[in-house]
């Protein structure tokens, strides 16, 4: 008596051809559809068909294979097909870009109004483009952070800038940059100072080694009026006055100077008094050299 044939094994050349075509179409088609960026469910059905046909023909059949979906229970080839499609669809969904999912905008946590993108090399704000959605997040205006409190932390000979309340280092400041802002914590000795002779009214005095002259203008109401003139062009750099024997600090050509009166006599000349002198003032001009330790 002839043995019963296994119904799970195809017994005709036509059936073999159909299964082979199904396998090739399933695997090759799913690859093509993946690169064509078709919806994952379509790709999953093609790949599931290929897997189901492969299992049915070459891997021992599908007997005993079941798949439960709620109250629905499937078995055999249909279970392999749907199970494979379900699993592949899940994996492909994870790889989808937002725009492929139909999402036209991207949301952020925290909200994008509370943060910005910066260039790590320069620390400058930059535009941020979300490639998948073509969403462009513009860099904020230059004044956006002007009210943020910052602090300086000294480590060796470097000064680091950190945000108030945390130790995240935003960058560092060179001491030469602080000097340009006239910030200092010590005053150095300087040889650039001059004490003039007694200068009468309208007297011009050379102030070597300083790069300018001093010229007296008038003495009145206990004020000594004077000008500072550029040594090369005779341009008036400042014009001011000093009360009695006081002093003032001023900036001349990006340097800081102390100008003071150390001796003064504004009493008009008395021709009848042999000891009487013409009104005069004696000035001291010194460069103040500041530095950072």
C-alpha positions as CSV (number, residue, x, y, z in Angstrom):
1,X,0.0,0.0,0.0
2,X,1.6,3.3,-1.0
3,X,2.6,5.6,1.8
4,X,0.5,8.7,2.4
5,X,2.2,11.8,1.0
6,X,2.9,14.8,3.4
7,X,0.4,17.6,2.4
8,X,2.9,20.2,3.5
9,X,5.4,19.2,0.8
10,X,4.6,20.2,-2.8
11,X,4.4,17.3,-5.1
12,X,4.4,19.0,-8.5
13,X,6.8,21.0,-10.5
14,X,4.3,23.8,-10.7
15,X,3.9,24.1,-7.0
16,X,7.7,24.2,-6.6
17,X,7.9,27.0,-9.1
18,X,5.1,29.0,-7.3
19,X,6.9,28.6,-4.0
20,X,10.3,29.6,-5.4
21,X,8.8,32.7,-7.1
22,X,7.1,33.6,-3.8
23,X,10.4,33.3,-1.9
24,X,12.3,35.4,-4.5
25,X,9.6,38.0,-4.8
26,X,9.3,38.3,-1.0
27,X,13.0,38.7,-0.3
28,X,14.1,40.7,-3.3
29,X,10.9,42.8,-3.4
30,X,11.2,43.7,0.2
31,X,14.7,45.0,-0.3
32,X,13.6,47.1,-3.3
33,X,10.6,48.4,-1.5
34,X,12.8,49.3,1.5
35,X,15.1,51.5,-0.7
36,X,12.0,53.0,-2.4
37,X,10.9,54.1,1.2
38,X,7.5,52.5,0.9
39,X,5.4,52.1,4.1
40,X,6.8,49.5,6.5
41,X,3.6,47.4,6.4
42,X,4.0,46.8,2.6
43,X,7.7,45.8,3.0
44,X,6.7,43.5,5.9
45,X,4.0,41.7,3.9
46,X,6.5,41.0,1.1
47,X,9.2,39.8,3.5
48,X,6.7,37.8,5.5
49,X,5.5,36.0,2.3
50,X,9.0,35.1,1.5
51,X,9.7,33.8,5.0
52,X,6.4,31.8,5.1
53,X,7.2,30.2,1.7
54,X,10.7,29.4,2.8
55,X,9.6,27.8,6.0
56,X,6.8,25.9,4.2
57,X,9.1,24.4,1.5
58,X,12.6,24.0,3.0
59,X,12.5,24.3,6.8
60,X,10.2,21.5,7.8
61,X,6.8,23.0,7.1
62,X,4.6,25.0,9.3
63,X,2.8,22.3,11.3
64,X,2.3,23.4,14.9
65,X,3.0,27.1,14.2
66,X,0.4,29.3,15.8
67,X,-0.2,33.0,16.3
68,X,-2.8,34.6,18.6
69,X,-4.1,38.1,18.1
70,X,-6.6,38.7,20.9
71,X,-9.4,36.2,20.6
72,X,-8.2,35.3,17.0
73,X,-5.8,32.3,16.8
74,X,-4.1,31.4,13.6
75,X,-1.9,28.5,12.6
76,X,0.1,27.1,9.8
77,X,1.5,29.2,6.9
78,X,-0.8,32.1,7.6
79,X,0.6,32.3,11.2
80,X,4.2,32.4,9.8
81,X,3.2,35.1,7.3
82,X,1.4,37.4,9.7
83,X,3.9,36.7,12.5
84,X,6.9,37.6,10.3
85,X,5.1,40.7,8.9
86,X,4.1,41.9,12.3
87,X,7.7,41.6,13.6
88,X,9.3,43.1,10.6
89,X,6.8,46.0,10.6
90,X,7.7,46.8,14.2
91,X,11.4,46.9,13.4
92,X,11.0,49.1,10.4
93,X,8.7,51.5,12.2
94,X,11.6,52.3,14.6
95,X,13.8,53.3,11.6
96,X,11.3,55.6,10.1
97,X,12.1,59.3,9.9
98,X,9.5,61.8,11.1
99,X,8.7,63.0,7.6
100,X,8.2,59.3,6.5
101,X,5.7,59.0,9.3
102,X,3.8,62.0,8.1
103,X,5.2,64.3,10.8
104,X,5.9,67.7,9.4
105,X,7.3,69.4,12.5
106,X,9.5,68.1,15.4
107,X,8.8,69.0,19.0
108,X,11.5,69.3,21.6
109,X,11.8,68.8,25.4
110,X,12.7,71.2,26.8
111,X,11.1,73.7,24.5
112,X,13.3,75.2,21.9
113,X,12.7,78.7,23.2
114,X,14.8,77.7,26.3
115,X,18.0,76.5,24.5
116,X,20.1,77.2,21.4
117,X,22.7,75.5,19.2
118,X,26.3,76.7,19.5
119,X,29.4,76.1,17.6
120,X,31.8,74.2,20.0
121,X,34.9,75.7,18.4
122,X,33.9,79.4,18.7
123,X,31.0,79.3,21.1
124,X,28.9,81.3,18.7
125,X,25.1,80.6,18.2
126,X,24.3,78.8,14.9
127,X,21.2,77.9,13.0
128,X,20.0,74.4,13.5
129,X,18.4,72.5,10.6
130,X,16.3,69.3,11.2
131,X,17.1,67.5,8.0
132,X,14.2,65.1,8.1
133,X,11.6,67.9,8.3
134,X,13.5,70.8,6.9
135,X,12.7,72.6,10.1
136,X,15.1,75.5,10.6
137,X,15.7,76.8,14.1
138,X,17.3,80.2,13.8
139,X,20.2,81.3,16.1
140,X,19.0,83.9,18.7
141,X,19.9,87.5,18.5
142,X,23.2,88.8,20.0
143,X,21.4,90.3,22.9
144,X,19.5,87.2,23.9
145,X,22.0,86.3,26.7
146,X,23.0,89.7,27.9
147,X,21.1,89.4,31.2
148,X,22.5,86.0,32.1
149,X,24.8,86.2,35.2
150,X,28.3,84.8,34.7
151,X,31.2,84.3,36.9
152,X,35.0,84.1,36.5
153,X,37.0,81.2,38.0
154,X,40.7,81.4,38.2
155,X,42.7,78.2,37.6
156,X,46.4,78.8,37.4
157,X,47.0,81.6,34.9
158,X,43.7,81.0,33.1
159,X,40.3,82.6,33.8
160,X,37.3,80.5,33.0
161,X,33.8,81.8,32.4
162,X,31.0,79.7,33.9
163,X,27.3,80.2,34.2
164,X,26.0,81.3,37.6
165,X,24.8,78.2,39.6
166,X,26.8,75.5,37.8
167,X,30.4,74.7,36.9
168,X,30.0,74.2,33.1
169,X,32.8,76.1,31.5
170,X,31.6,78.3,28.7
171,X,35.1,79.4,27.7
172,X,38.1,81.3,28.9
173,X,39.3,84.9,28.9
174,X,42.9,85.8,28.3
175,X,44.5,88.3,30.7
176,X,45.4,90.5,27.8
177,X,41.7,90.9,27.0
178,X,41.0,92.0,30.6
179,X,43.8,94.6,30.3
180,X,42.0,96.0,27.2
181,X,39.0,96.5,29.4
182,X,41.3,98.3,32.0
183,X,40.6,95.7,34.6
184,X,43.5,95.2,37.0
185,X,44.3,94.1,40.5
186,X,47.7,95.7,41.0
187,X,49.6,98.9,40.1
188,X,53.2,98.6,38.9
189,X,56.0,101.1,39.4
190,X,56.6,103.3,36.5
191,X,59.4,105.6,35.4
192,X,57.2,107.6,33.1
193,X,56.5,110.6,35.3
194,X,57.6,114.3,35.3
195,X,57.5,117.1,37.8
196,X,57.6,120.4,36.0
197,X,59.2,123.6,37.0
198,X,57.0,126.5,38.2
199,X,55.0,127.3,35.1
200,X,53.7,130.8,34.6
201,X,50.6,131.5,32.5
202,X,50.9,130.6,28.8
203,X,53.9,128.5,29.5
204,X,54.7,125.4,27.4
205,X,56.6,122.6,29.0
206,X,58.2,119.5,27.5
207,X,57.4,116.3,29.5
208,X,60.1,113.9,28.3
209,X,59.8,110.8,28.4
210,X,56.0,111.3,28.1
211,X,54.7,111.7,24.5
212,X,53.0,115.1,25.0
213,X,53.4,118.7,26.3
214,X,51.6,120.6,29.0
215,X,50.6,124.2,28.5
216,X,49.2,126.5,31.2
217,X,46.2,128.6,30.1
218,X,45.1,130.7,33.1
219,X,45.0,130.9,36.9
220,X,41.7,132.1,38.4
221,X,39.5,131.4,41.4
222,X,42.2,129.0,42.7
223,X,42.0,126.8,39.6
224,X,45.0,126.1,37.4
225,X,43.8,125.7,33.8
226,X,45.9,123.8,31.3
227,X,46.1,121.8,28.1
228,X,47.8,118.6,27.1
229,X,49.1,118.7,23.5
230,X,50.3,115.9,21.3
231,X,54.1,116.1,20.9
232,X,54.0,115.2,17.2
233,X,51.0,117.2,15.9
234,X,50.4,119.8,18.7
235,X,46.8,118.6,18.8
236,X,45.0,119.4,22.0
237,X,44.3,116.0,23.6
238,X,42.6,117.3,26.8
239,X,41.8,120.7,28.3
240,X,41.1,120.8,32.0
241,X,41.6,122.5,35.3
242,X,42.7,121.5,38.8
243,X,41.6,123.2,42.1
244,X,44.4,124.2,44.4
245,X,46.8,121.2,45.0
246,X,44.6,118.4,43.9
247,X,44.9,115.9,41.1
248,X,42.9,114.1,38.5
249,X,43.2,110.8,36.6
250,X,42.6,110.8,32.9
251,X,43.0,108.7,29.8
252,X,45.4,109.9,27.1
253,X,46.0,107.8,24.0
254,X,44.7,104.6,25.7
255,X,46.9,105.1,28.7
256,X,46.1,106.2,32.2
257,X,47.8,109.3,33.7
258,X,47.7,111.1,37.0
259,X,47.9,114.9,36.6
260,X,48.3,116.9,39.8
261,X,49.4,120.3,41.1
262,X,52.1,120.0,43.8
263,X,52.8,123.7,44.3
264,X,50.7,126.7,43.4
265,X,50.7,130.5,43.8
266,X,47.9,132.5,42.2
267,X,48.6,135.8,44.0
268,X,49.1,138.5,41.4
269,X,52.6,140.0,41.1
270,X,53.1,143.0,43.4
271,X,55.7,145.3,41.8
272,X,56.3,147.0,45.1
273,X,57.3,143.7,46.8
274,X,60.7,142.4,45.8
275,X,59.7,138.9,47.0
276,X,56.5,138.8,45.0
277,X,56.3,136.3,42.1
278,X,54.2,135.9,39.1
279,X,51.3,133.4,39.5
280,X,52.5,129.9,38.8
281,X,51.7,126.2,39.2
282,X,54.0,123.2,39.5
283,X,52.6,120.0,38.0
284,X,53.3,116.3,38.3
285,X,52.3,114.0,35.4
286,X,52.7,110.3,35.9
287,X,51.6,107.2,33.9
288,X,49.6,104.7,36.0
289,X,50.6,101.2,34.9
290,X,48.0,98.6,35.9
291,X,48.4,94.8,35.7
292,X,46.8,91.5,36.6
293,X,48.7,89.2,39.0
